[in-house]
Amino acid sequence: MGIAAVVCGMLTISRSALAEDEVASLWALLGVIAGVVGGTASAIVALLPLAIHL
């Protein structure tokens, strides 16, 4: 889901009509940031059990 949020945010930023709209650009940026944070958090949660056993 994190990757999907990053892709959707990047597509929104790339569209010129929405890139001129400041509110839409901020929402797209928020989507990209949320996607990156979500992907990072899920990777940490997935790898945490492995790190505990080391």
PyMOL Python script that loads the backbone (N, CA, C, O; Angstrom):
from pymol import cmd

cmd.read_pdbstr("""\
ATOM      1  N   MET A   1       0.833  -1.197   0.000  1.00  0.00           N
ATOM      2  CA  MET A   1       0.000   0.000   0.000  1.00  0.00           C
ATOM      3  C   MET A   1       0.868   1.248   0.000  1.00  0.00           C
ATOM      4  O   MET A   1       0.494   2.275  -0.566  1.00  0.00           O
ATOM      5  N   GLY A   2       2.021   1.154   0.634  1.00  0.00           N
ATOM      6  CA  GLY A   2       2.922   2.302   0.645  1.00  0.00           C
ATOM      7  C   GLY A   2       3.420   2.636  -0.743  1.00  0.00           C
ATOM      8  O   GLY A   2       3.508   3.806  -1.116  1.00  0.00           O
ATOM      9  N   ILE A   3       3.748   1.605  -1.509  1.00  0.00           N
ATOM     10  CA  ILE A   3       4.223   1.824  -2.870  1.00  0.00           C
ATOM     11  C   ILE A   3       3.115   2.414  -3.731  1.00  0.00           C
ATOM     12  O   ILE A   3       3.376   3.281  -4.565  1.00  0.00           O
ATOM     13  N   ALA A   4       1.891   1.958  -3.540  1.00  0.00           N
ATOM     14  CA  ALA A   4       0.757   2.495  -4.301  1.00  0.00           C
ATOM     15  C   ALA A   4       0.541   3.971  -3.981  1.00  0.00           C
ATOM     16  O   ALA A   4       0.225   4.755  -4.875  1.00  0.00           O
ATOM     17  N   ALA A   5       0.706   4.356  -2.724  1.00  0.00           N
ATOM     18  CA  ALA A   5       0.548   5.767  -2.360  1.00  0.00           C
ATOM     19  C   ALA A   5       1.633   6.619  -2.995  1.00  0.00           C
ATOM     20  O   ALA A   5       1.365   7.737  -3.434  1.00  0.00           O
ATOM     21  N   VAL A   6       2.855   6.104  -3.049  1.00  0.00           N
ATOM     22  CA  VAL A   6       3.947   6.850  -3.683  1.00  0.00           C
ATOM     23  C   VAL A   6       3.674   7.014  -5.176  1.00  0.00           C
ATOM     24  O   VAL A   6       3.853   8.101  -5.724  1.00  0.00           O
ATOM     25  N   VAL A   7       3.245   5.951  -5.826  1.00  0.00           N
ATOM     26  CA  VAL A   7       2.970   6.015  -7.267  1.00  0.00           C
ATOM     27  C   VAL A   7       1.836   6.989  -7.557  1.00  0.00           C
ATOM     28  O   VAL A   7       1.941   7.801  -8.477  1.00  0.00           O
ATOM     29  N   CYS A   8       0.762   6.922  -6.789  1.00  0.00           N
ATOM     30  CA  CYS A   8      -0.370   7.837  -6.997  1.00  0.00           C
ATOM     31  C   CYS A   8       0.040   9.282  -6.753  1.00  0.00           C
ATOM     32  O   CYS A   8      -0.368  10.177  -7.494  1.00  0.00           O
ATOM     33  N   GLY A   9       0.832   9.514  -5.736  1.00  0.00           N
ATOM     34  CA  GLY A   9       1.313  10.866  -5.469  1.00  0.00           C
ATOM     35  C   GLY A   9       2.193  11.390  -6.579  1.00  0.00           C
ATOM     36  O   GLY A   9       2.085  12.556  -6.959  1.00  0.00           O
ATOM     37  N   MET A  10       3.059  10.549  -7.105  1.00  0.00           N
ATOM     38  CA  MET A  10       3.936  10.972  -8.194  1.00  0.00           C
ATOM     39  C   MET A  10       3.141  11.257  -9.465  1.00  0.00           C
ATOM     40  O   MET A  10       3.446  12.203 -10.190  1.00  0.00           O
ATOM     41  N   LEU A  11       2.119  10.437  -9.736  1.00  0.00           N
ATOM     42  CA  LEU A  11       1.272  10.697 -10.901  1.00  0.00           C
ATOM     43  C   LEU A  11       0.516  12.007 -10.752  1.00  0.00           C
ATOM     44  O   LEU A  11       0.349  12.743 -11.725  1.00  0.00           O
ATOM     45  N   THR A  12       0.063  12.301  -9.553  1.00  0.00           N
ATOM     46  CA  THR A  12      -0.664  13.547  -9.322  1.00  0.00           C
ATOM     47  C   THR A  12       0.247  14.747  -9.497  1.00  0.00           C
ATOM     48  O   THR A  12      -0.155  15.752 -10.082  1.00  0.00           O
ATOM     49  N   ILE A  13       1.465  14.654  -8.998  1.00  0.00           N
ATOM     50  CA  ILE A  13       2.410  15.765  -9.131  1.00  0.00           C
ATOM     51  C   ILE A  13       2.781  15.985 -10.591  1.00  0.00           C
ATOM     52  O   ILE A  13       2.991  17.122 -11.014  1.00  0.00           O
ATOM     53  N   SER A  14       2.862  14.902 -11.363  1.00  0.00           N
ATOM     54  CA  SER A  14       3.305  15.020 -12.757  1.00  0.00           C
ATOM     55  C   SER A  14       2.259  15.670 -13.655  1.00  0.00           C
ATOM     56  O   SER A  14       2.609  16.175 -14.722  1.00  0.00           O
ATOM     57  N   ARG A  15       1.028  15.674 -13.274  1.00  0.00           N
ATOM     58  CA  ARG A  15      -0.021  16.301 -14.111  1.00  0.00           C
ATOM     59  C   ARG A  15       0.050  17.813 -13.956  1.00  0.00           C
ATOM     60  O   ARG A  15       0.014  18.334 -12.840  1.00  0.00           O
ATOM     61  N   SER A  16       0.150  18.513 -15.077  1.00  0.00           N
ATOM     62  CA  SER A  16       0.358  19.960 -15.038  1.00  0.00           C
ATOM     63  C   SER A  16      -0.839  20.706 -14.450  1.00  0.00           C
ATOM     64  O   SER A  16      -0.655  21.713 -13.766  1.00  0.00           O
ATOM     65  N   ALA A  17      -2.054  20.235 -14.701  1.00  0.00           N
ATOM     66  CA  ALA A  17      -3.233  20.931 -14.183  1.00  0.00           C
ATOM     67  C   ALA A  17      -3.264  20.875 -12.662  1.00  0.00           C
ATOM     68  O   ALA A  17      -3.629  21.855 -12.013  1.00  0.00           O
ATOM     69  N   LEU A  18      -2.889  19.754 -12.095  1.00  0.00           N
ATOM     70  CA  LEU A  18      -2.893  19.628 -10.644  1.00  0.00           C
ATOM     71  C   LEU A  18      -1.632  20.206 -10.023  1.00  0.00           C
ATOM     72  O   LEU A  18      -1.639  20.603  -8.857  1.00  0.00           O
ATOM     73  N   ALA A  19      -0.546  20.258 -10.791  1.00  0.00           N
ATOM     74  CA  ALA A  19       0.698  20.800 -10.258  1.00  0.00           C
ATOM     75  C   ALA A  19       0.566  22.297  -9.982  1.00  0.00           C
ATOM     76  O   ALA A  19       1.253  22.828  -9.110  1.00  0.00           O
ATOM     77  N   GLU A  20      -0.314  22.979 -10.720  1.00  0.00           N
ATOM     78  CA  GLU A  20      -0.517  24.410 -10.499  1.00  0.00           C
ATOM     79  C   GLU A  20      -1.413  24.676  -9.296  1.00  0.00           C
ATOM     80  O   GLU A  20      -1.382  25.772  -8.736  1.00  0.00           O
ATOM     81  N   ASP A  21      -2.202  23.701  -8.895  1.00  0.00           N
ATOM     82  CA  ASP A  21      -3.089  23.842  -7.744  1.00  0.00           C
ATOM     83  C   ASP A  21      -2.297  23.496  -6.482  1.00  0.00           C
ATOM     84  O   ASP A  21      -1.887  22.352  -6.287  1.00  0.00           O
ATOM     85  N   GLU A  22      -2.091  24.499  -5.631  1.00  0.00           N
ATOM     86  CA  GLU A  22      -1.228  24.321  -4.466  1.00  0.00           C
ATOM     87  C   GLU A  22      -1.788  23.284  -3.492  1.00  0.00           C
ATOM     88  O   GLU A  22      -1.033  22.476  -2.952  1.00  0.00           O
ATOM     89  N   VAL A  23      -3.079  23.298  -3.268  1.00  0.00           N
ATOM     90  CA  VAL A  23      -3.683  22.358  -2.322  1.00  0.00           C
ATOM     91  C   VAL A  23      -3.542  20.928  -2.842  1.00  0.00           C
ATOM     92  O   VAL A  23      -3.199  20.024  -2.080  1.00  0.00           O
ATOM     93  N   ALA A  24      -3.804  20.718  -4.130  1.00  0.00           N
ATOM     94  CA  ALA A  24      -3.675  19.375  -4.694  1.00  0.00           C
ATOM     95  C   ALA A  24      -2.228  18.908  -4.648  1.00  0.00           C
ATOM     96  O   ALA A  24      -1.966  17.729  -4.410  1.00  0.00           O
ATOM     97  N   SER A  25      -1.290  19.816  -4.873  1.00  0.00           N
ATOM     98  CA  SER A  25       0.123  19.450  -4.812  1.00  0.00           C
ATOM     99  C   SER A  25       0.530  19.067  -3.398  1.00  0.00           C
ATOM    100  O   SER A  25       1.306  18.132  -3.205  1.00  0.00           O
ATOM    101  N   LEU A  26       0.007  19.789  -2.403  1.00  0.00           N
ATOM    102  CA  LEU A  26       0.332  19.447  -1.022  1.00  0.00           C
ATOM    103  C   LEU A  26      -0.255  18.096  -0.625  1.00  0.00           C
ATOM    104  O   LEU A  26       0.380  17.324   0.094  1.00  0.00           O
ATOM    105  N   TRP A  27      -1.472  17.813  -1.096  1.00  0.00           N
ATOM    106  CA  TRP A  27      -2.072  16.510  -0.803  1.00  0.00           C
ATOM    107  C   TRP A  27      -1.278  15.395  -1.478  1.00  0.00           C
ATOM    108  O   TRP A  27      -1.099  14.325  -0.897  1.00  0.00           O
ATOM    109  N   ALA A  28      -0.800  15.638  -2.701  1.00  0.00           N
ATOM    110  CA  ALA A  28       0.006  14.641  -3.392  1.00  0.00           C
ATOM    111  C   ALA A  28       1.319  14.411  -2.653  1.00  0.00           C
ATOM    112  O   ALA A  28       1.768  13.274  -2.508  1.00  0.00           O
ATOM    113  N   LEU A  29       1.928  15.495  -2.189  1.00  0.00           N
ATOM    114  CA  LEU A  29       3.167  15.366  -1.425  1.00  0.00           C
ATOM    115  C   LEU A  29       2.926  14.602  -0.132  1.00  0.00           C
ATOM    116  O   LEU A  29       3.746  13.775   0.267  1.00  0.00           O
ATOM    117  N   LEU A  30       1.819  14.874   0.512  1.00  0.00           N
ATOM    118  CA  LEU A  30       1.461  14.147   1.727  1.00  0.00           C
ATOM    119  C   LEU A  30       1.268  12.657   1.435  1.00  0.00           C
ATOM    120  O   LEU A  30       1.649  11.809   2.241  1.00  0.00           O
ATOM    121  N   GLY A  31       0.678  12.345   0.287  1.00  0.00           N
ATOM    122  CA  GLY A  31       0.516  10.947  -0.113  1.00  0.00           C
ATOM    123  C   GLY A  31       1.847  10.261  -0.340  1.00  0.00           C
ATOM    124  O   GLY A  31       2.031   9.107   0.048  1.00  0.00           O
ATOM    125  N   VAL A  32       2.783  10.969  -0.971  1.00  0.00           N
ATOM    126  CA  VAL A  32       4.116  10.401  -1.200  1.00  0.00           C
ATOM    127  C   VAL A  32       4.811  10.147   0.134  1.00  0.00           C
ATOM    128  O   VAL A  32       5.385   9.079   0.344  1.00  0.00           O
ATOM    129  N   ILE A  33       4.759  11.125   1.032  1.00  0.00           N
ATOM    130  CA  ILE A  33       5.407  10.983   2.339  1.00  0.00           C
ATOM    131  C   ILE A  33       4.765   9.853   3.137  1.00  0.00           C
ATOM    132  O   ILE A  33       5.466   9.056   3.761  1.00  0.00           O
ATOM    133  N   ALA A  34       3.437   9.781   3.118  1.00  0.00           N
ATOM    134  CA  ALA A  34       2.741   8.703   3.833  1.00  0.00           C
ATOM    135  C   ALA A  34       3.106   7.342   3.254  1.00  0.00           C
ATOM    136  O   ALA A  34       3.242   6.370   3.997  1.00  0.00           O
ATOM    137  N   GLY A  35       3.263   7.265   1.957  1.00  0.00           N
ATOM    138  CA  GLY A  35       3.654   6.009   1.330  1.00  0.00           C
ATOM    139  C   GLY A  35       5.052   5.570   1.734  1.00  0.00           C
ATOM    140  O   GLY A  35       5.287   4.394   2.010  1.00  0.00           O
ATOM    141  N   VAL A  36       5.971   6.513   1.767  1.00  0.00           N
ATOM    142  CA  VAL A  36       7.342   6.192   2.166  1.00  0.00           C
ATOM    143  C   VAL A  36       7.383   5.758   3.630  1.00  0.00           C
ATOM    144  O   VAL A  36       8.038   4.773   3.974  1.00  0.00           O
ATOM    145  N   VAL A  37       6.686   6.492   4.481  1.00  0.00           N
ATOM    146  CA  VAL A  37       6.656   6.138   5.909  1.00  0.00           C
ATOM    147  C   VAL A  37       5.978   4.781   6.108  1.00  0.00           C
ATOM    148  O   VAL A  37       6.446   3.967   6.904  1.00  0.00           O
ATOM    149  N   GLY A  38       4.894   4.536   5.401  1.00  0.00           N
ATOM    150  CA  GLY A  38       4.204   3.248   5.516  1.00  0.00           C
ATOM    151  C   GLY A  38       5.059   2.090   5.045  1.00  0.00           C
ATOM    152  O   GLY A  38       5.089   1.036   5.682  1.00  0.00           O
ATOM    153  N   GLY A  39       5.750   2.277   3.937  1.00  0.00           N
ATOM    154  CA  GLY A  39       6.638   1.227   3.444  1.00  0.00           C
ATOM    155  C   GLY A  39       7.785   0.955   4.391  1.00  0.00           C
ATOM    156  O   GLY A  39       8.152  -0.200   4.611  1.00  0.00           O
ATOM    157  N   THR A  40       8.354   2.005   4.953  1.00  0.00           N
ATOM    158  CA  THR A  40       9.446   1.849   5.909  1.00  0.00           C
ATOM    159  C   THR A  40       8.963   1.147   7.175  1.00  0.00           C
ATOM    160  O   THR A  40       9.623   0.240   7.682  1.00  0.00           O
ATOM    161  N   ALA A  41       7.816   1.570   7.676  1.00  0.00           N
ATOM    162  CA  ALA A  41       7.280   0.964   8.902  1.00  0.00           C
ATOM    163  C   ALA A  41       6.962  -0.507   8.686  1.00  0.00           C
ATOM    164  O   ALA A  41       7.236  -1.329   9.560  1.00  0.00           O
ATOM    165  N   SER A  42       6.394  -0.851   7.547  1.00  0.00           N
ATOM    166  CA  SER A  42       6.068  -2.256   7.304  1.00  0.00           C
ATOM    167  C   SER A  42       7.327  -3.098   7.137  1.00  0.00           C
ATOM    168  O   SER A  42       7.347  -4.262   7.538  1.00  0.00           O
ATOM    169  N   ALA A  43       8.372  -2.529   6.552  1.00  0.00           N
ATOM    170  CA  ALA A  43       9.639  -3.258   6.438  1.00  0.00           C
ATOM    171  C   ALA A  43      10.261  -3.488   7.810  1.00  0.00           C
ATOM    172  O   ALA A  43      10.801  -4.561   8.078  1.00  0.00           O
ATOM    173  N   ILE A  44      10.186  -2.489   8.675  1.00  0.00           N
ATOM    174  CA  ILE A  44      10.730  -2.638  10.026  1.00  0.00           C
ATOM    175  C   ILE A  44       9.963  -3.703  10.797  1.00  0.00           C
ATOM    176  O   ILE A  44      10.561  -4.543  11.469  1.00  0.00           O
ATOM    177  N   VAL A  45       8.644  -3.666  10.698  1.00  0.00           N
ATOM    178  CA  VAL A  45       7.824  -4.653  11.402  1.00  0.00           C
ATOM    179  C   VAL A  45       8.085  -6.055  10.855  1.00  0.00           C
ATOM    180  O   VAL A  45       8.094  -7.025  11.614  1.00  0.00           O
ATOM    181  N   ALA A  46       8.296  -6.166   9.553  1.00  0.00           N
ATOM    182  CA  ALA A  46       8.546  -7.485   8.967  1.00  0.00           C
ATOM    183  C   ALA A  46       9.911  -8.021   9.363  1.00  0.00           C
ATOM    184  O   ALA A  46      10.071  -9.230   9.531  1.00  0.00           O
ATOM    185  N   LEU A  47      10.896  -7.147   9.515  1.00  0.00           N
ATOM    186  CA  LEU A  47      12.251  -7.591   9.830  1.00  0.00           C
ATOM    187  C   LEU A  47      12.538  -7.657  11.324  1.00  0.00           C
ATOM    188  O   LEU A  47      13.564  -8.206  11.726  1.00  0.00           O
ATOM    189  N   LEU A  48      11.662  -7.114  12.148  1.00  0.00           N
ATOM    190  CA  LEU A  48      11.886  -7.095  13.588  1.00  0.00           C
ATOM    191  C   LEU A  48      12.015  -8.504  14.194  1.00  0.00           C
ATOM    192  O   LEU A  48      12.916  -8.720  15.005  1.00  0.00           O
ATOM    193  N   PRO A  49      11.169  -9.452  13.841  1.00  0.00           N
ATOM    194  CA  PRO A  49      11.341 -10.796  14.386  1.00  0.00           C
ATOM    195  C   PRO A  49      12.699 -11.418  14.033  1.00  0.00           C
ATOM    196  O   PRO A  49      13.278 -12.149  14.837  1.00  0.00           O
ATOM    197  N   LEU A  50      13.195 -11.128  12.839  1.00  0.00           N
ATOM    198  CA  LEU A  50      14.503 -11.653  12.460  1.00  0.00           C
ATOM    199  C   LEU A  50      15.607 -11.028  13.293  1.00  0.00           C
ATOM    200  O   LEU A  50      16.560 -11.710  13.670  1.00  0.00           O
ATOM    201  N   ALA A  51      15.493  -9.753  13.583  1.00  0.00           N
ATOM    202  CA  ALA A  51      16.515  -9.061  14.367  1.00  0.00           C
ATOM    203  C   ALA A  51      16.518  -9.527  15.830  1.00  0.00           C
ATOM    204  O   ALA A  51      17.563  -9.543  16.480  1.00  0.00           O
ATOM    205  N   ILE A  52      15.355  -9.901  16.331  1.00  0.00           N
ATOM    206  CA  ILE A  52      15.269 -10.367  17.718  1.00  0.00           C
ATOM    207  C   ILE A  52      15.999 -11.701  17.879  1.00  0.00           C
ATOM    208  O   ILE A  52      16.618 -11.956  18.912  1.00  0.00           O
ATOM    209  N   HIS A  53      15.921 -12.540  16.861  1.00  0.00           N
ATOM    210  CA  HIS A  53      16.561 -13.864  16.944  1.00  0.00           C
ATOM    211  C   HIS A  53      18.059 -13.816  16.727  1.00  0.00           C
ATOM    212  O   HIS A  53      18.735 -14.822  16.945  1.00  0.00           O
ATOM    213  N   LEU A  54      18.598 -12.698  16.312  1.00  0.00           N
ATOM    214  CA  LEU A  54      20.057 -12.608  16.105  1.00  0.00           C
ATOM    215  C   LEU A  54      20.743 -12.441  17.375  1.00  0.00           C
ATOM    216  O   LEU A  54      21.970 -12.347  17.406  1.00  0.00           O
TER     217      LEU A  54
END
""", "prot")
cmd.dss("prot")
cmd.show_as("cartoon", "prot")
cmd.util.cbc("prot")
cmd.orient("prot")
